[in-house]
Amino acid sequence: MTTSSLHTRFSPVTVVAAGATLLSLTPMFTKKLGLHGIGPTEIGFWRTLIGALIFALWIAVSGRSFLLPKRIALWSLLGGVLFAGDLFNWHRSILIVGSGMATILGNTQVFATAILSYFLFKEKLTLRFVIAALLAVAGVALLVGFGSGIAFSTEYLAGVIFGLLTGIFYANYLIALRKAGSRKPRPDFVVVMGYASFATAVTLAIISLFEHGIPALPDTYGLALLVGLALVGQVVGWWMISSSLPHVRGAISGLMLLIQPVGATIIGAIVFGESLRALQISGAIITLVCIYVGSSGSAESRRPAS
C-alpha cells in the first residue's frame, strides 16, 4: 500500500493512532526477547538489521532509487547512529524498570527536542512549554518512586537513567531526521529510514563486539519475535506515523502519540504483571499530561517545513 492510498482509505489521525498503537507493542517484544536470553544490544542490532533488509526490499520492489543526495545521506546515517544510542539505553531501561516506565521516560524527548530546536533552529519556547517542562520534572520524580517507599538500588537507578538517556538520544535522532527531511528536493522517507536502520545496525554491531562479540543468530522463536519487532516498530509503525504527522494538527498528533506510552504501560501490566504504586501512577499521569502540553504547545513552531 502506498502513502496516498493509505490516506485515501483512512484519515491521517486514524493512521497516526494505529502507528502509535503498533509502537506500544515494541517494549513487549523487547522484554520477551530479553527473558528469552537475548541481550539488549543484540535485540537492537537484529531489529534494525531486519528492518534495513525490509526497507531495502521495499525500495527495490517499489522501484525507488537507493541513492540519496550526499548531505541527506549523511544526516540519515547520523540519525541511525543516534538511534543506536536510543535503543541501547531504552532496551536496558525496559528490562530493568519495566515497559511502561521506560517508555514514559523515553517520551520526555519532547522537551529535549524543543530545547535543541531552540538552539539549532532558533525556534521560540512558549511559556506554556516551559511550565509543562518544569511540572514534568515533578511528574518524573513521582513516577520513578520518590515518596513511594521504593528502594533505590543501583540497578533501579541505572534503569531510570537509561530511560532518561533514551529521551535525549531520541531527541537528537529526530533532529537529524528533520535535517535530512528538510533538504531540497524532499527525500523519500522509506529510503531515509533504510539508511538510518542500516547505520543503527552497524553501530550496535560494533558495540556488541566490545561487549560479547559478534551477535549470535537467535533460535526460531527468538527470530520470530525479532521479525515481529522489526515489522511493528522499525518499519510499519514508523512509516504510518511519519507519513501522516504532517497532515495532522499539532495538538491532535501530540495526543495520538501518547497512545504509545499509555499502551506500553497497560500491556506491561497485563503481560508481565508490572505495576506502579499510587504516587507513581500520579507521576505517570502528570508526566503524560506535561508531554502532551509540551508537544502541542511547541508543535506549531516545530512542525516540519512543507
Disulfide bonds with the S-S distance in Angstrom:
none
